[in-house]
């Protein structure tokens, strides 16, 4: 069959129908479509504004896709095969990326490729498997560390100090705070509309937060929001200088996001249940909040009474009076009053010798 016949849709019967004893297949030929090839960066340029909203997350995704395109050497493809994906993950791991970082980068790539596949730009997809992540130790600031760090920040920038206090008492993300406008603050509450999860939330403000969102009177144009004078880069530069001054420069976990961890840790240690902490932080899933559950140790204090080895009569009395006491832990010598009477009734009576 000639190419001209295919293009004109003239398909002989033996191409259109295949018969056998048990089955019959019919093939329908539509217009032939040219197979094109694309770079990852080109696909991102087409779909970035469709798949991701403006904000910090979109900026991060742009960085991820740029790195992936660089690793692939700008190679064009019409099908993204499994070996290409495996080599990509291997290269990221060689560069020192943790499994958590690899997962974030692969999530962005997967979202982009699935859209391109749906739109017909590519005609095959690899299998994306989530890398196993380790639950790392969560670092948070002690009260004295906060005091020293915030004092050093305040000496450099009053605006950066106000932002630091706001972050540690609300637990919001840095981008959420910088994106606030005055309409987001109503009476004793603040609402976050531009969030990582895409879900808005409203939380009450502490007295300290109410103070730091107030701006001193100034001449000129009034800012759009309480922290719009600062950029992320400016705040991070001030933060790094201040933490170096107070002796925390070598601790790579003392980054602005530690203030969110600190807020969550204080809520849990203060007895706030995990569900409410999840709502406060705006976590999309409860599993994200469960990272802080190990800090809720107050409810376990009573277990020590059960585990402590009894010391003489005092220990036994403590075990008997404990709220955790059960029939299994009750002393074996103790018998119910009713049972004691029953056994006494069954005991043989002694005959008297006096008649």
C-alpha positions in Angstrom: 0.0 0.0 0.0 1.4 3.4 -1.0 1.8 6.4 1.3 -0.6 8.4 -1.0 -3.3 5.8 -0.3 -2.8 6.1 3.4 -2.9 9.9 3.4 -6.1 9.9 1.2 -7.7 7.4 3.6 -8.0 4.7 0.9 -7.4 1.6 3.0 -7.8 -1.9 1.3 -10.1 -4.4 3.0 -7.3 -6.5 4.3 -5.9 -3.5 6.2 -9.2 -2.5 7.7 -10.4 -5.9 8.8 -8.7 -8.9 10.5 -10.7 -12.1 10.9 -10.1 -15.2 12.8 -12.3 -18.0 14.0 -13.0 -16.4 17.4 -12.6 -12.7 16.9 -12.8 -9.9 14.4 -10.9 -6.7 14.7 -11.6 -3.4 12.9 -9.0 -0.7 12.6 -10.0 2.9 12.0 -7.5 5.3 10.4 -7.8 9.0 11.1 -5.6 11.7 9.8 -1.9 11.0 10.2 -0.3 13.3 12.8 3.3 14.3 12.6 5.3 13.1 15.6 7.2 16.0 17.2 9.9 16.1 19.8 10.3 18.5 22.7 12.7 19.5 25.4 11.5 19.5 29.0 12.0 23.2 29.2 9.8 23.8 26.1 7.0 21.8 27.6 7.3 23.8 30.8 7.1 27.1 28.9 3.8 25.9 27.3 2.1 24.6 30.5 3.6 26.4 33.4 0.9 29.0 33.7 -1.8 26.3 33.4 -0.4 23.9 35.9 1.0 26.2 38.6 -0.2 29.4 40.2 2.1 32.3 40.7 4.0 32.2 43.9 7.0 30.7 45.7 6.0 27.1 44.7 6.0 28.0 41.0 9.4 29.6 41.4 10.7 26.4 42.9 9.2 24.2 40.2 10.9 26.5 37.6 14.2 25.8 39.3 13.5 22.0 39.4 12.6 21.8 35.7 15.6 23.9 34.7 17.9 21.5 36.5 16.3 18.5 35.0 16.6 20.0 31.5 20.3 20.7 32.2 20.9 17.1 33.3 19.2 15.8 30.1 21.5 18.1 28.1 18.4 19.7 26.4 17.6 16.5 24.7 14.4 16.4 22.6 12.0 13.5 23.0 8.6 12.3 21.9 8.5 9.5 24.4 10.0 9.7 28.0 11.2 6.1 28.7 11.9 4.4 32.0 15.7 4.3 31.5 15.8 8.1 31.0 13.9 8.6 34.3 16.2 6.1 36.2 19.3 7.8 34.9 17.9 11.2 35.9 17.2 10.0 39.5 20.6 8.5 39.7 22.3 11.8 38.7 20.3 13.8 41.2 21.4 11.3 43.9 25.0 11.6 42.9 24.6 15.4 43.3 23.7 14.9 46.9 19.9 15.3 46.6 18.0 13.6 49.4 15.1 11.3 48.7 12.7 14.0 49.9 14.3 16.5 47.4 14.2 14.0 44.6 10.5 13.3 45.3 9.7 17.0 45.0 11.5 17.3 41.7 10.0 14.2 40.3 6.5 15.4 41.4 7.0 18.5 39.3 8.3 16.5 36.3 5.4 13.9 36.6 2.8 16.6 36.6 4.3 18.3 33.5 4.7 15.0 31.5 1.2 13.8 32.4 -0.2 17.1 31.0 1.9 16.8 27.8 0.8 13.2 27.4 -2.9 14.1 27.8 -2.5 16.8 25.2 -0.7 14.5 22.7 2.7 16.1 22.8 4.4 12.8 24.0 3.1 9.3 23.5 4.5 7.3 26.5 5.2 7.9 30.2 7.5 6.2 32.6 6.4 4.8 36.0 7.2 7.3 38.8 7.9 5.6 42.1 8.2 7.6 45.3 11.5 7.4 47.0 11.5 6.3 50.6 12.0 9.3 52.9 13.5 9.1 56.4 11.8 11.0 59.2 14.5 13.4 60.2 15.0 15.1 63.5 12.9 18.3 63.7 14.9 21.3 65.1 13.1 24.1 66.9 14.2 27.1 68.8 14.4 27.2 72.6 13.1 30.3 74.3 16.6 31.6 75.0 17.8 30.9 71.4 14.8 32.9 70.1 15.5 35.8 72.4 19.2 36.0 71.3 18.4 35.6 67.6 15.5 38.0 67.5 17.6 40.7 69.3 20.4 40.3 66.7 17.8 40.6 63.9 16.2 43.7 65.5 19.5 45.4 65.7 19.8 45.1 61.9 16.2 45.6 60.8 13.0 46.5 62.6 10.9 45.1 59.7 12.8 41.8 59.8 12.3 41.6 63.6 8.5 42.2 63.2 8.3 39.5 60.6 10.3 37.0 62.7 7.9 37.5 65.6 4.9 37.1 63.3 6.3 33.8 61.8 7.0 32.1 65.2 3.6 33.0 66.7 1.5 32.2 63.7 3.5 29.3 62.3 2.9 30.5 58.7 5.3 30.1 55.9 7.6 32.9 54.9 5.8 33.4 51.5 2.4 33.5 53.2 3.5 36.3 55.5 5.1 38.4 52.8 2.0 38.0 50.6 -0.4 39.5 53.3 -2.3 42.6 52.6 -4.2 44.7 55.1 -7.6 43.3 54.1 -6.3 39.9 55.3 -6.2 41.2 58.9 -9.6 41.6 60.6 -9.8 42.4 64.3 -8.1 39.6 66.2 -7.6 37.2 63.2 -5.4 36.9 60.2 -6.3 35.0 57.0 -3.9 33.3 54.6 -5.2 33.1 51.1 -2.0 32.3 49.1 -0.9 29.0 50.6 1.2 26.0 49.4 -1.8 23.7 49.6 -4.1 26.1 47.8 -6.4 26.1 50.8 -7.0 29.3 52.8 -7.1 29.3 56.6 -7.8 31.9 59.3 -6.2 31.8 62.8 -6.4 34.1 65.8 -3.5 36.4 66.6 -1.4 36.5 69.8 -1.0 39.9 71.6 2.6 40.0 70.4 1.5 39.5 66.8 -1.1 42.3 67.1 1.7 44.6 68.1 4.2 43.7 65.4 1.7 44.2 62.5 1.2 47.8 63.5 3.4 50.0 61.4 4.9 53.3 62.8 3.6 56.4 61.1 5.7 57.3 58.0 5.7 59.8 55.3 5.0 58.8 51.7 3.0 55.9 50.3 1.4 53.4 52.7 2.6 49.8 52.0 0.2 47.3 50.6 0.7 44.9 53.6 2.5 44.7 56.9 5.6 43.0 55.5 5.6 44.0 51.8 8.7 46.2 52.3 10.8 43.0 52.6 11.7 40.4 50.0 12.6 36.8 50.8 16.2 37.4 49.7 16.5 40.4 52.0 15.1 38.6 55.0 17.2 35.6 54.5 20.4 37.7 54.3 19.5 39.5 57.6 18.7 36.1 59.2 22.0 34.6 58.2 24.0 37.5 59.5 22.1 37.5 62.8 22.4 33.7 63.4 26.1 33.9 62.8 26.4 36.6 65.4 24.7 34.6 68.1 26.7 31.4 67.4 24.2 29.5 65.3 26.0 29.9 62.0 27.2 26.3 61.8 23.7 24.9 62.4 22.2 24.4 58.9 18.8 23.7 60.3 18.4 27.2 61.7 16.7 28.7 58.6 13.6 30.9 58.6 11.4 27.7 58.3 12.5 26.7 61.8 10.1 29.3 63.1 7.2 27.2 61.7 8.6 24.1 63.4 9.0 26.1 66.6 5.3 27.2 66.6 4.1 23.7 65.9 6.3 22.2 68.7 5.1 24.7 71.2 1.4 24.0 70.4 1.9 20.2 70.8 4.0 20.5 74.0 1.3 22.9 75.3 -1.4 20.1 75.0 -3.1 21.2 71.8 -4.4 18.1 70.0 -3.0 17.1 66.6 -6.1 17.9 64.6 -6.2 21.5 65.8 -2.4 21.9 65.2 -3.1 20.6 61.6 -5.8 23.3 61.1 -3.5 26.0 62.6 -0.6 25.1 60.3 -2.7 24.4 57.2 -1.3 21.0 56.6 -3.1 19.2 53.8 -2.8 15.8 55.5 -2.6 14.7 59.1 0.5 12.7 58.4 2.5 15.9 58.0 1.4 17.1 61.4 2.1 13.8 63.0 5.8 14.6 62.7 5.3 16.6 65.9 3.2 14.0 67.8 6.2 12.6 69.7 6.5 15.9 71.6 3.1 15.3 73.2 4.5 13.4 76.2 2.4 14.8 79.0 -0.3 12.2 78.5 2.2 9.4 79.0 3.4 10.5 82.5 0.9 8.3 84.3 2.3 5.2 82.6 5.4 5.6 84.8 3.3 4.6 87.9 2.6 1.3 86.3 6.2 0.6 85.2 7.8 1.7 88.5 8.9 -1.3 90.6 6.9 -1.3 93.8 9.0 -0.6 96.9 7.4 -2.3 99.9 3.9 -1.5 101.1 4.0 2.1 99.8 4.6 0.9 96.2 1.8 -1.7 96.5 -0.6 1.0 97.8 0.3 3.2 94.9 -0.4 0.4 92.4 -3.8 -0.3 94.0 -4.8 3.4 94.0 -3.5 4.0 90.5 -6.0 5.0 87.8 -4.3 2.3 85.7 -5.1 -0.5 88.3 -6.9 -3.5 86.8 -7.9 -7.0 88.0 -4.6 -8.2 86.5 -2.5 -5.9 88.7 -4.6 -6.3 91.9 -2.8 -8.1 94.7 -3.6 -11.8 94.7 -4.2 -12.0 98.5 -7.1 -9.6 98.3 -10.5 -11.4 98.0 -13.9 -9.9 97.3 -16.1 -9.6 100.5 -18.9 -11.7 99.0 -16.6 -14.5 98.2 -15.0 -14.5 101.6 -18.4 -14.9 103.2 -19.3 -17.7 100.9 -16.1 -19.6 101.8 -16.7 -19.0 105.5 -20.2 -20.6 105.2 -18.8 -23.7 103.6 -16.2 -24.3 106.3 -17.0 -27.2 108.6 -18.3 -26.3 112.1 -16.5 -27.6 115.1 -18.6 -29.6 117.5 -18.7 -28.5 121.1 -17.8 -30.9 123.8 -20.3 -29.4 126.2 -23.6 -31.1 126.0 
